[in-house]
Amino acid sequence: MKFVQKEVSCTFEEKKSKFIAYLMPYEMFDVVMKKVREEHPKARHYVYAYRYLNEFDQIVENSSDDGEPKGTSGKPSLTVMAGNELINTAVIIVRYFGGIKLGTGGLVRAYGDSVNEVIKIAEFKEYEKLITKTLVCDYTELSKLEYLLNQENINIKSKEFSTQINLIIELTSEHFELLKSLLSRNISVS
């Protein structure tokens, strides 16, 4: 599974109808939809589809035909996203009607093709399930620990300073097992 980290768009034309596809991280969906509606007030349809992982690691999917014939636009867009194993990603397709009716098969192909085109130009990152751990160390150990975490490309989410230092880190379970073997005995994990 993979996801996109920034918004990407491209335009696809089919029998004088123009399809502008916007691919974005799922968290940006509402903001981009508002922006797209403002930028394209004369567009006929704002079709969308999205897939994301919920807190139980289940894939949640939704799509809308936004006035197109039922099942001809949102569902095919969602199918393309699922076929490319995209998660935590949304797509919005803006359609300007060109005067020539495409028919249901033509609409399915056009929406599917517009999503495929935007996927071709997007950059993706492989999804990994991350866990959060807390490392507790003395002030004397901090610089060595930060150096190790930097070398291992481990993200430090936050630092809390009190009598000792708590570093909250984010990493995969496999990476955590490896990190445990590299930590000095003075550092505790919770």
N, C-alpha and C positions, 0 to 999 in steps of 0.2 A: 504494500500500500504506500501511496505517496501523496504529497500535498503541495500546493503552491504557496509561496510566501509573500508575493506582491501581486497587485492587479495588473492584468495584461488584457489587451483587446485587439481584435482584428475584424475586418469587414469582408463579407462574402456576398456575392451577387448571384441571383438565380432568376432568370426571365424578368429582368428589370426590377424585381423586389430586392431590397437591400437588407441584409442581416448583419447587425453589429453585435459581436459576442464579447462579453466582458467576463473574464475568469478571475476569481479573487479568493483569498482566504475566507472561510465561512464567517469569521467574526466581523468582516467588513461588509457583509451582505446588505444590511439596512442602509448604511451610509452610501454605498455605491448605488443602490436602487434609487435613493432620493436624488443623488447627483445625476444619474442617467435620465430620470424623468424630467429634471430641469433642463438638461442639455438637449433633449430630444422631445420637445413638447408636441410635435406634429406626428410622432411615430404612432403606428396603429396598435402595436402589441409590445408588451414587456414580459416576455416569457422567461421563466427561471426554473432552475433545478439546483438542489444542493444535497450534499452527503456529509455527515459529521459523526464522530464518535461521542457517545454520551458518557456519563460518569461510570457506567457499568460496562464499558467497552463494547457497546452495541452500536451498529451502524444505523443512524436515523436518516431517512431519505424523504424528500418532498419535492414536488414540482407543480407548476401552474401553466396552463395553456393560455391564460389571459385573453380569452375571447376567440382564440383559434378553435377549429373543430376539435372536439374531445379526443385526446390521445395522439394528436398529430404534432405536438411541439414540445411540451414539458417532459412527457414520458420518453420520447426518443433522445432528448438531451440528457436525461438522467441515465438512460441505458448506455450512452457513450461514456459518461463519467464512470459508471460502474465497470464497464469493459476495460477502462484504463486504470482501474483500481485507485481512483481518487477518493480521498477522504478529507474532512475538514476544509472542503472546497465548495464554492458556489459558482454558478454561471448565470448570467443574465443576457438574453438575446433580444435586442431591439429590432423590430421589423418595420420597414417602410414599404407599404404596398406599392407595387410597380404597375398595376393595371391589368396584369395577366394572372388569372387564377391558376394556382399550381396543382390543385387537387390534393386529396389526402395523402397519396403516395409521394407526391412532389414536396409537400410540406414536411413530411417525415424525413425525407432525404435532405432537404435544405437545412432544417434545424440540426439534424445529426451532423451534416457536413460543416456547418458553421462552428459547432462545438469542437469537432475534430481539428479544424483549422487553427482555432485559438490554442488548443492543447499542443499542437505542433510547435508553436513559438514560445510557449511558457517554459519556465525552469522549475523543476520539481525537486523536493527533498524527500528522501525515504523516511517513512514514519517509524519511530521507535517509541515503545511505551517507556516513559520515564518515571522513576520513583524519586521521592525526596528523602534525604537522610540528613542528620545533623552530626557534624564532627565537633568535638569539644577538645580544645587544646589550651595550653598555657601561652602567655604572651611571647615567651622565648621560642616557641615552636611555630608561630604564625608565618613568618616569612618562608621557612622551609616547606610548610604545608601548602601555602599559596603557590609556591614554585612548582610543587608536585602536581597540584590540581591543574595548573596552567599547562604543564607538559603533557598531561593526560587529556587535555581539552574538556575538562569537566566544568560545567557552569556553576558559579557561586551565586545563588539567588540573593542571599543576604548575610550580614555579619552582625552579631549581637555581642557587645562588650560588657562584661561585668567582672567578677573575680577571675573568670576564665573567658575564653572566646568561643562562641558558638557560630560555626559556619554552616549555613543551610545550603546544601548542594542538590543538584538535579542530574540524574544519570540513569542509564539502563541497569537492570539487575545484573547482567553479565559483567558490565563495566565495574559495578560496585564490588563484585566478588574479586576482581583483579585488583582494585584499589585497596581492599582490605589487606591483601598480602604486601602492599607497598608502604602502608602506614607504619609509623614508629609506634612503639608500645605505649608512649606517653599520650597518645591520641585516642579518645574513646568515641564510640559510635552509638547513636541512638536513632 
